[in-house]
């Protein structure tokens, strides 16, 4: 009984941590948001707001996250 009283805050913290991680991953791999970010990035490049090398770097990062999001969607 006493053991449960001492471990309850730790278990609650672990559950909270898992929820935060889940929400962060959902945000990071949200397909609609990734699509919007890719469009915005492309528009910035077309308008000359960012250099080609930065555009390519950011595009690659977003496309990797997009691929992972699609893979997560399948499972």
Secondary structure, 3 states (H helix, E strand, C coil): CHHHHHHHHHHHHHHHHHHHHHHHHHHHCCHHHHHHHHHHHHHHHHCCCCCHHHHHHHHHHHHHHHHHHHHHHHC
